[in-house]
Amino acid sequence: MPTIRPILGSFRVSTLLDEPAAEKIEPVRPRAETLAASVLILLLMTLAQRVIGFGRGIMFCRWLEPEQIGQWDVAFGFLNLAAPVTVLGLPGSFGRYVEYFRQRGQFHTFLKRTTLVSGLMCVVATLVIVIQRRWFSELIFGSADEANLVVWLAMCLATIILHNFLNSLFIAVRMYRIVTALQFFQSLGFAVLSLSLLWVWPSGAASVVIAYGLATMLSAIGAATWLRSLTAAESSTPQPVSHSAFWTKLVPFAMWMWVTNLLGNLFDLIDRYMIVHHSGMEVTEALRQVGYYHSSRIVPVLFVSIAGLLGSMITPHLSFDWELGRREVVVRRLNKVLKLLLYCSFAGSIAVLFVAPLLFEIAFQNKFQGGLVVLPWTLAYCTWFGTIAVAQNYLWCAERPGLSSFALLAGLLLNIGVNLLLLPRFGLEGAVWATTLANLAALILVYVFSQANGMHVDSGTWILSLAPAALGLGPWISLGSLAAISILIVTSNRVLIIEEKQQLIEAAVHGLQKLPGRRRHPAGGMADVM
């Protein structure tokens, strides 16, 4: 899944606090957004992207057959996995080290060297994929018959690497407005180009891959003006830095990011590839099952995106408290955020279960009933996957990100093992059950590792973390579970403590005061404006 964390999560608090001074020293540089402005921009553009993506997903399901959707799903998963792997995680180090070299007048040296190395690795990877297209076709699609589609995937991969490189660069210099613009126009362009191409040239997954590559390339080209402005504002007479000192600084961090990205992408992707390669089904049927699976993920992935956005937004605030030594504040804030996220995700998932039959019957034209069957478990594990993105903040603050990666690795291995047992017998349902168990295990491990490093995961967080398991028992049992939890919230302190309830009430009152058509009485009350 596309990650949001690097946009806000990879910066030191000191950098954010020192921002005004940096602007005074180098006023000719393009303006870097403040944290508040960046969060607002990111929120608005991300929501717009998700609306566009949701509409595009519905149209794909209406116009394409399940096996074609399955082809696109595994192709897209391959692109997301291959892009960071190809460049060895090098752009992932930008957020940490661009400012380091920038402050030493070595920005141009940094940009030239990383561009050259990334470009060479991109060319090599593209050529290898094209030359070995039949092998990659077997790897991705379970059949050597899609060699021509693999060629389009290779071209698309090159544009994605360029786009990710530019995204990482603009993120590193805190120009979030440009980053969100790039991502928004890529999403919008993909929707317009893919639907247009499917209308005039209905070639299934090939049309979608070509459209995705074109949209990504156009978005990257559109960043050229901003890139020229950025480079022109930097010193062109840098202090000399040897290749040895330069790469010794970058490579260890880049490799760590490479491992993290690889584990995260594999964790999200492995179940679909297990269906293609280890289900015992004929290739077309396996891809059809992946297509059903894709339809069940369209809405739940929205919840994951929102959770990822929330995780990125709270990282700087938790880091700020952590650096001031207020560890208890970090624990309280994180518990509160986790409980609110889990409660809202659980309630939203229940609502989806009630409207899902209409969605699959009308929007998806009854072509994806297999997706409707596994939807409850997809909603459950996507809730847990999104929660991991928020819960791991404690381990990041404690500078133990390796433990978070280990939790994902353990979940990945569990997913593979359980899939090998359940997939041949239960098909798609077995694969989704395995992924659900893996996500729950990974979340529990994140909690356990956090507690071992000083965090107290309170009882309310545990109760709400286990609640999504009820989704697999149907909408009415899930609704009953939500009602029981809501009663506990009102009548006891087991889920929300008194302080958290008071904060929620104050936030609700403050929100009502901000509504249009409301004004304060002189005495402090509120009245309708007539």
C-alpha positions as CSV (number, residue, x, y, z in Angstrom):
1,M,0.0,0.0,0.0
2,P,1.0,3.5,-0.7
3,T,2.6,5.0,2.6
4,I,2.1,8.4,4.0
5,R,4.4,8.2,6.9
6,P,7.5,9.7,5.2
7,I,5.7,12.9,4.5
8,L,5.6,13.9,8.1
9,G,7.1,11.1,10.1
10,S,10.8,11.2,9.0
11,F,11.7,14.7,10.2
12,R,13.3,15.7,13.5
13,V,11.4,18.0,15.7
14,S,14.4,20.3,15.8
15,T,14.3,20.8,12.1
16,L,10.6,21.8,12.3
17,L,11.3,24.2,15.2
18,D,14.3,25.8,13.4
19,E,12.4,26.4,10.2
20,P,11.9,30.2,10.6
21,A,15.6,30.7,11.3
22,A,16.5,28.7,8.2
23,E,14.2,30.9,6.1
24,K,16.0,34.1,7.4
25,I,19.4,32.7,6.6
26,E,18.5,31.6,3.0
27,P,15.5,33.6,1.9
28,V,16.0,32.8,-1.8
29,R,15.1,29.2,-1.2
30,P,11.6,28.0,-2.1
31,R,9.4,28.4,0.9
32,A,9.0,25.3,3.1
33,E,5.5,24.8,4.6
34,T,4.8,25.0,8.3
35,L,3.6,21.8,10.0
36,A,0.1,23.2,10.4
37,A,-0.1,24.2,6.7
38,S,1.4,20.9,5.6
39,V,-1.1,18.8,7.6
40,L,-4.0,20.8,6.2
41,I,-2.8,20.5,2.6
42,L,-2.1,16.8,3.1
43,L,-5.5,16.1,4.6
44,L,-7.4,17.9,1.9
45,M,-5.5,16.4,-1.0
46,T,-5.4,12.9,0.5
47,L,-9.2,12.9,0.9
48,A,-9.6,14.1,-2.7
49,Q,-7.3,11.4,-3.9
50,R,-9.2,8.7,-2.0
51,V,-12.5,9.9,-3.5
52,I,-11.0,9.8,-7.0
53,G,-9.5,6.3,-6.3
54,F,-12.8,5.0,-4.9
55,G,-14.6,6.1,-8.0
56,R,-11.9,4.7,-10.3
57,G,-12.1,1.4,-8.5
58,I,-15.8,1.1,-9.0
59,M,-15.5,1.8,-12.7
60,F,-12.7,-0.8,-13.0
61,C,-15.0,-3.4,-11.4
62,R,-17.9,-2.4,-13.7
63,W,-15.8,-2.5,-17.0
64,L,-13.3,-5.3,-16.3
65,E,-13.8,-9.0,-15.7
66,P,-12.6,-10.4,-12.4
67,E,-9.6,-12.1,-13.9
68,Q,-8.6,-8.8,-15.5
69,I,-8.9,-7.0,-12.2
70,G,-6.8,-9.8,-10.7
71,Q,-4.1,-9.2,-13.3
72,W,-4.1,-5.5,-12.5
73,D,-4.0,-6.1,-8.8
74,V,-0.9,-8.4,-8.9
75,A,0.8,-6.1,-11.5
76,F,0.2,-3.0,-9.2
77,G,1.6,-5.0,-6.2
78,F,4.7,-5.9,-8.2
79,L,5.3,-2.2,-9.1
80,N,4.9,-1.1,-5.5
81,L,7.3,-3.8,-4.4
82,A,9.9,-3.4,-7.2
83,A,10.2,0.4,-7.2
84,P,12.0,0.8,-3.8
85,V,13.8,-2.5,-4.2
86,T,15.3,-1.5,-7.5
87,V,17.0,1.7,-6.1
88,L,18.0,-0.1,-2.8
89,G,15.9,2.3,-0.7
90,L,18.1,5.3,-1.7
91,P,15.3,7.9,-1.9
92,G,14.1,6.7,1.5
93,S,17.2,8.3,3.0
94,F,16.5,11.7,1.6
95,G,14.3,12.8,4.5
96,R,17.1,12.1,6.9
97,Y,20.1,13.4,4.9
98,V,19.2,16.1,2.4
99,E,19.2,18.8,5.0
100,Y,22.6,17.4,6.3
101,F,24.3,18.0,3.0
102,R,22.2,21.0,2.2
103,Q,23.5,22.9,5.3
104,R,27.1,22.1,4.1
105,G,26.5,23.5,0.7
106,Q,26.7,20.0,-0.9
107,F,23.1,19.8,-2.2
108,H,24.2,19.7,-5.9
109,T,26.7,17.0,-5.1
110,F,24.1,15.0,-3.2
111,L,21.6,15.4,-6.1
112,K,24.0,14.5,-8.8
113,R,25.3,11.4,-7.1
114,T,22.0,10.0,-6.0
115,T,20.4,10.8,-9.4
116,L,23.2,9.0,-11.3
117,V,23.1,5.9,-9.1
118,S,19.3,5.7,-9.0
119,G,19.2,6.2,-12.8
120,L,21.7,3.5,-13.4
121,M,19.9,1.0,-11.2
122,C,16.6,1.9,-12.9
123,V,18.0,1.3,-16.4
124,V,19.6,-2.0,-15.3
125,A,16.3,-3.2,-13.7
126,T,14.2,-2.2,-16.7
127,L,16.5,-4.0,-19.1
128,V,16.6,-7.2,-16.9
129,I,12.8,-7.3,-16.7
130,V,12.4,-6.8,-20.5
131,I,15.1,-9.4,-21.3
132,Q,13.7,-11.9,-18.8
133,R,10.0,-11.0,-19.5
134,R,8.8,-14.6,-19.7
135,W,10.3,-15.4,-16.3
136,F,8.8,-12.3,-14.8
137,S,5.5,-13.1,-16.4
138,E,5.6,-16.5,-14.6
139,L,6.6,-14.8,-11.4
140,I,3.9,-12.1,-11.5
141,F,1.0,-13.7,-13.3
142,G,1.7,-17.5,-12.8
143,S,2.0,-17.9,-16.6
144,A,4.6,-17.1,-19.3
145,D,1.8,-15.9,-21.6
146,E,1.8,-12.3,-20.3
147,A,5.3,-11.4,-21.5
148,N,4.0,-8.4,-23.5
149,L,2.3,-7.0,-20.5
150,V,5.6,-7.4,-18.5
151,V,7.3,-5.1,-21.1
152,W,4.7,-2.4,-20.3
153,L,5.2,-3.0,-16.6
154,A,9.0,-2.4,-17.1
155,M,8.3,0.9,-18.7
156,C,5.8,1.8,-16.0
157,L,8.4,0.9,-13.3
158,A,10.9,3.4,-14.7
159,T,8.3,6.2,-14.4
160,I,7.4,5.2,-10.9
161,I,11.0,5.3,-9.8
162,L,11.4,8.8,-11.2
163,H,8.2,9.9,-9.5
164,N,9.1,8.4,-6.2
165,F,12.6,10.0,-6.4
166,L,11.1,13.5,-6.9
167,N,8.5,12.9,-4.2
168,S,11.2,11.9,-1.7
169,L,13.3,15.0,-2.7
170,F,10.5,17.5,-2.2
171,I,9.4,15.8,1.0
172,A,13.0,16.2,2.3
173,V,13.0,19.9,1.7
174,R,9.6,20.2,3.3
175,M,7.8,21.4,0.2
176,Y,4.6,19.4,1.0
177,R,2.5,21.5,-1.3
178,I,4.4,20.2,-4.3
179,V,4.3,16.6,-3.0
180,T,0.6,16.6,-2.5
181,A,0.1,18.3,-5.9
182,L,2.2,15.6,-7.6
183,Q,0.3,12.8,-5.9
184,F,-3.1,14.4,-6.6
185,F,-2.5,15.0,-10.3
186,Q,-1.0,11.5,-10.7
187,S,-4.2,10.1,-9.1
188,L,-6.5,12.3,-11.2
189,G,-4.5,11.6,-14.4
190,F,-4.6,7.9,-13.8
191,A,-8.4,8.0,-13.4
192,V,-8.9,10.0,-16.6
193,L,-6.3,8.2,-18.7
194,S,-7.3,4.7,-17.6
195,L,-11.0,5.1,-18.1
196,S,-10.4,6.9,-21.4
197,L,-8.1,4.1,-22.6
198,L,-10.4,1.4,-21.5
199,W,-13.2,3.1,-23.4
200,V,-11.3,3.3,-26.7
201,W,-9.0,0.3,-26.3
202,P,-10.5,-2.2,-23.9
203,S,-7.4,-4.4,-23.4
204,G,-7.9,-5.1,-19.8
205,A,-4.9,-4.9,-17.4
206,A,-2.6,-3.7,-20.3
207,S,-4.7,-0.5,-20.7
208,V,-4.6,0.2,-17.0
209,V,-0.8,-0.3,-16.7
210,I,-0.2,2.0,-19.7
211,A,-2.5,4.6,-18.2
212,Y,-0.8,4.4,-14.8
213,G,2.7,4.8,-16.4
214,L,1.6,7.8,-18.5
215,A,-0.1,9.5,-15.6
216,T,3.0,9.0,-13.4
217,M,5.3,10.3,-16.1
218,L,3.2,13.4,-16.8
219,S,3.1,14.1,-13.0
220,A,6.9,13.8,-12.8
221,I,7.4,16.0,-15.8
222,G,5.2,18.6,-14.2
223,A,7.6,18.8,-11.3
224,A,10.5,20.0,-13.5
225,T,9.8,23.7,-13.0
226,W,9.8,23.3,-9.2
227,L,13.0,21.2,-9.4
228,R,14.8,23.9,-11.4
229,S,13.7,26.5,-8.8
230,L,14.9,24.3,-6.0
231,T,18.3,23.6,-7.5
232,A,18.9,27.2,-8.6
233,A,18.4,28.4,-5.0
234,E,21.2,26.2,-3.7
235,S,24.9,26.9,-3.5
236,S,26.9,25.7,-6.5
237,T,30.3,25.9,-4.7
238,P,30.0,23.1,-2.3
239,Q,32.6,21.9,0.3
240,P,34.3,18.9,-1.1
241,V,33.1,15.5,0.1
242,S,34.7,12.2,-0.9
243,H,32.7,9.4,-2.3
244,S,33.7,7.2,0.6
245,A,32.5,9.7,3.2
246,F,29.3,10.4,1.2
247,W,28.2,6.8,0.7
248,T,29.2,5.7,4.1
249,K,26.8,8.3,5.5
250,L,23.9,7.3,3.2
251,V,24.1,3.6,2.6
252,P,23.4,2.2,6.1
253,F,20.3,4.3,6.6
254,A,19.1,3.6,3.0
255,M,19.5,-0.2,3.4
256,W,17.5,0.0,6.6
257,M,14.7,1.8,4.8
258,W,15.0,-0.8,2.0
259,V,14.4,-3.6,4.4
260,T,11.5,-1.7,6.0
261,N,9.8,-1.0,2.6
262,L,10.4,-4.6,1.5
263,L,8.8,-6.1,4.5
264,G,5.9,-3.7,4.5
265,N,5.1,-4.3,0.8
266,L,5.6,-8.1,1.1
267,F,3.3,-8.1,4.1
268,D,0.6,-6.4,2.1
269,L,1.1,-8.4,-1.1
270,I,2.0,-11.9,-0.2
271,D,-1.6,-13.4,0.1
272,R,-2.4,-12.5,-3.6
273,Y,0.8,-14.1,-4.8
274,M,0.1,-17.2,-2.7
275,I,-3.3,-17.4,-4.5
276,V,-1.6,-17.2,-7.9
277,H,1.2,-19.7,-7.1
278,H,0.0,-22.0,-4.3
279,S,-3.7,-22.3,-4.5
280,G,-3.7,-25.3,-6.9
281,M,-6.1,-23.4,-9.2
282,E,-5.7,-22.9,-13.0
283,V,-4.1,-19.5,-13.7
284,T,-7.2,-17.8,-15.0
285,E,-9.3,-19.0,-12.0
286,A,-6.5,-17.9,-9.6
287,L,-6.5,-14.4,-11.2
288,R,-10.3,-14.4,-11.0
289,Q,-10.1,-15.1,-7.3
290,V,-7.6,-12.2,-6.9
291,G,-10.1,-10.0,-8.7
292,Y,-12.8,-11.0,-6.2
293,Y,-10.3,-10.2,-3.4
294,H,-9.5,-6.8,-5.0
295,S,-13.2,-5.8,-4.9
296,S,-13.4,-6.7,-1.2
297,R,-10.5,-4.3,-0.5
298,I,-11.7,-1.2,-2.3
299,V,-13.5,0.2,0.8
300,P,-11.3,-1.2,3.5
301,V,-8.2,0.3,1.9
302,L,-9.7,3.7,2.5
303,F,-9.6,3.0,6.2
304,V,-6.0,2.0,5.9
305,S,-5.2,5.3,4.1
306,I,-6.9,7.3,6.8
307,A,-5.1,5.5,9.5
308,G,-1.8,6.0,7.7
309,L,-2.5,9.7,7.4
310,L,-3.3,9.9,11.1
311,G,-0.1,8.0,12.0
312,S,1.9,10.5,10.0
313,M,0.2,13.5,11.6
314,I,0.7,12.5,15.2
315,T,4.4,11.5,14.8
316,P,5.9,15.0,15.1
317,H,3.7,15.7,18.2
318,L,4.7,12.5,19.9
319,S,8.3,13.1,19.0
320,F,8.1,16.6,20.5
321,D,6.8,15.3,23.8
322,W,9.3,12.5,23.8
323,E,12.3,14.8,23.3
324,L,11.1,16.9,26.2
325,G,11.1,13.8,28.4
326,R,7.3,13.7,28.7
327,R,7.0,9.9,28.1
328,E,3.7,9.6,30.1
329,V,2.2,12.2,27.8
330,V,3.2,10.1,24.8
331,V,1.7,7.0,26.3
332,R,-1.6,8.7,27.1
333,R,-1.9,10.4,23.7
334,L,-1.1,7.3,21.8
335,N,-3.6,5.2,23.7
336,K,-6.3,7.8,23.2
337,V,-5.6,8.0,19.4
338,L,-5.5,4.3,19.1
339,K,-8.9,3.9,20.9
340,L,-10.6,6.6,18.8
341,L,-9.2,5.1,15.6
342,L,-10.2,1.6,16.4
343,Y,-13.7,2.6,17.6
344,C,-14.4,4.7,14.4
345,S,-12.9,2.0,12.1
346,F,-15.0,-0.7,13.8
347,A,-18.2,1.5,13.5
348,G,-17.4,2.3,9.9
349,S,-16.7,-1.3,9.0
350,I,-20.1,-2.3,10.5
351,A,-21.8,0.4,8.3
352,V,-20.0,-1.0,5.3
353,L,-21.3,-4.5,6.1
354,F,-24.9,-3.3,6.0
355,V,-24.5,-1.5,2.7
356,A,-22.2,-4.0,1.0
357,P,-24.9,-6.1,-0.7
358,L,-26.2,-3.0,-2.5
359,L,-22.6,-2.0,-3.4
360,F,-21.8,-5.4,-4.9
361,E,-25.1,-5.8,-6.6
362,I,-25.5,-2.3,-8.2
363,A,-22.0,-0.7,-8.4
364,F,-20.2,-4.0,-9.1
365,Q,-23.0,-5.5,-11.2
366,N,-23.1,-8.8,-9.4
367,K,-19.7,-9.8,-10.9
368,F,-17.8,-10.0,-7.6
369,Q,-19.9,-12.0,-5.2
370,G,-16.7,-13.8,-4.1
371,G,-15.5,-10.5,-2.8
372,L,-18.7,-10.0,-0.8
373,V,-18.1,-13.3,1.0
374,V,-14.7,-12.4,2.3
375,L,-15.5,-8.7,2.9
376,P,-16.0,-9.0,6.7
377,W,-12.5,-10.5,7.2
378,T,-11.0,-8.0,4.8
379,L,-12.5,-5.2,6.9
380,A,-11.2,-6.7,10.1
381,Y,-7.6,-7.1,8.9
382,C,-7.4,-3.7,7.2
383,T,-8.5,-2.2,10.5
384,W,-5.6,-3.9,12.2
385,F,-3.2,-3.1,9.5
386,G,-4.1,0.6,9.7
387,T,-3.8,0.4,13.5
388,I,-0.2,-0.9,13.2
389,A,0.8,2.3,11.3
390,V,-0.3,4.3,14.3
391,A,0.8,2.0,17.1
392,Q,4.3,1.7,15.8
393,N,4.8,5.4,16.6
394,Y,6.0,4.5,20.1
395,L,8.7,2.2,18.8
396,W,9.8,5.0,16.4
397,C,9.9,7.5,19.3
398,A,11.9,5.0,21.4
399,E,14.3,4.6,18.4
400,R,13.5,0.9,18.1
401,P,12.1,0.7,14.5
402,G,13.7,-2.7,14.1
403,L,11.1,-4.2,16.5
404,S,8.3,-2.8,14.3
405,S,9.9,-4.4,11.3
406,F,10.4,-7.7,13.2
407,A,6.6,-7.7,14.0
408,L,5.9,-7.4,10.2
409,L,8.4,-10.1,9.4
410,A,6.7,-12.4,12.0
411,G,3.3,-11.6,10.5
412,L,4.6,-12.3,7.0
413,L,6.0,-15.7,7.9
414,L,2.8,-16.6,9.7
415,N,0.8,-15.5,6.7
416,I,2.8,-17.8,4.4
417,G,2.6,-20.7,6.7
418,V,-1.1,-20.5,7.4
419,N,-1.8,-19.9,3.7
420,L,0.0,-23.1,2.8
421,L,-2.4,-24.9,5.1
422,L,-5.7,-23.2,4.3
423,L,-5.4,-21.9,0.8
424,P,-5.5,-25.3,-1.1
425,R,-8.5,-26.4,1.0
426,F,-10.6,-23.2,1.4
427,G,-9.5,-21.1,-1.6
428,L,-9.9,-17.3,-1.3
429,E,-11.5,-17.5,2.2
430,G,-8.4,-19.5,3.4
431,A,-6.1,-16.8,2.1
432,V,-8.1,-14.0,3.8
433,W,-8.2,-15.9,7.1
434,A,-4.5,-16.3,7.0
435,T,-3.9,-12.6,6.3
436,T,-6.4,-11.7,9.1
437,L,-4.5,-13.8,11.6
438,A,-1.1,-12.4,10.4
439,N,-2.3,-8.8,10.9
440,L,-3.7,-9.5,14.4
441,A,-0.4,-11.2,15.3
442,A,1.7,-8.3,14.0
443,L,-0.4,-5.8,15.9
444,I,-0.2,-7.7,19.2
445,L,3.6,-8.0,18.7
446,V,3.9,-4.2,18.2
447,Y,1.9,-3.8,21.5
448,V,4.1,-6.3,23.3
449,F,7.4,-4.7,22.0
450,S,6.1,-1.2,23.0
451,Q,5.3,-2.4,26.5
452,A,8.7,-3.9,26.8
453,N,10.1,-0.5,26.0
454,G,8.0,1.4,28.6
455,M,4.6,1.9,27.1
456,H,1.4,0.9,29.0
457,V,-1.3,-0.4,26.6
458,D,-4.4,0.2,28.6
459,S,-7.4,-2.1,28.8
460,G,-9.6,0.0,26.5
461,T,-7.0,-0.2,23.8
462,W,-6.9,-4.0,24.1
463,I,-10.7,-4.3,24.1
464,L,-11.1,-2.2,21.0
465,S,-8.2,-3.9,19.3
466,L,-9.9,-7.3,19.6
467,A,-13.4,-6.0,18.6
468,P,-12.9,-6.2,14.8
469,A,-12.8,-10.0,15.1
470,A,-16.6,-9.7,15.5
471,L,-16.9,-8.5,11.9
472,G,-16.4,-12.1,10.7
473,L,-19.5,-13.1,12.6
474,G,-21.8,-10.8,10.6
475,P,-23.2,-7.3,10.8
476,W,-25.7,-7.9,13.6
477,I,-23.3,-9.5,16.0
478,S,-20.8,-6.8,15.2
479,L,-23.4,-4.1,15.9
480,G,-24.2,-5.8,19.2
481,S,-20.5,-5.8,20.1
482,L,-20.3,-2.1,19.2
483,A,-23.3,-1.3,21.4
484,A,-21.8,-3.2,24.3
485,I,-18.5,-1.3,24.0
486,S,-20.4,2.0,23.8
487,I,-22.3,1.1,27.0
488,L,-18.9,0.4,28.7
489,I,-17.6,3.8,27.5
490,V,-20.6,5.6,29.1
491,T,-20.9,3.6,32.3
492,S,-17.3,2.8,33.2
493,N,-13.7,3.8,32.8
494,R,-12.6,0.4,31.4
495,V,-12.5,1.7,27.7
496,L,-12.2,5.5,28.1
497,I,-10.9,7.0,31.3
498,I,-12.5,10.2,32.7
499,E,-9.9,12.5,31.3
500,E,-10.4,11.1,27.8
501,K,-14.1,11.5,28.0
502,Q,-13.8,15.1,29.2
503,Q,-11.4,15.9,26.3
504,L,-13.8,14.4,23.8
505,I,-16.7,16.4,25.2
506,E,-14.7,19.6,25.1
507,A,-13.6,18.9,21.5
508,A,-17.2,18.2,20.5
509,V,-18.4,21.5,22.1
510,H,-15.5,23.4,20.4
511,G,-16.5,21.9,17.1
512,L,-20.1,22.9,17.5
513,Q,-19.0,26.4,18.3
514,K,-17.2,26.5,15.0
515,L,-20.2,25.4,12.9
516,P,-21.7,28.1,10.6
517,G,-24.9,29.6,11.9
518,R,-23.9,29.4,15.5
519,R,-22.8,32.3,17.7
520,R,-21.9,32.7,21.4
521,H,-24.1,34.5,23.9
522,P,-22.3,37.1,26.0
523,A,-22.5,34.7,28.9
524,G,-20.6,32.1,27.0
525,G,-23.5,30.0,25.8
526,M,-24.6,29.4,22.2
527,A,-27.7,30.2,20.2
528,D,-29.0,29.7,16.7
529,V,-28.6,32.7,14.4
530,M,-32.0,33.5,13.2
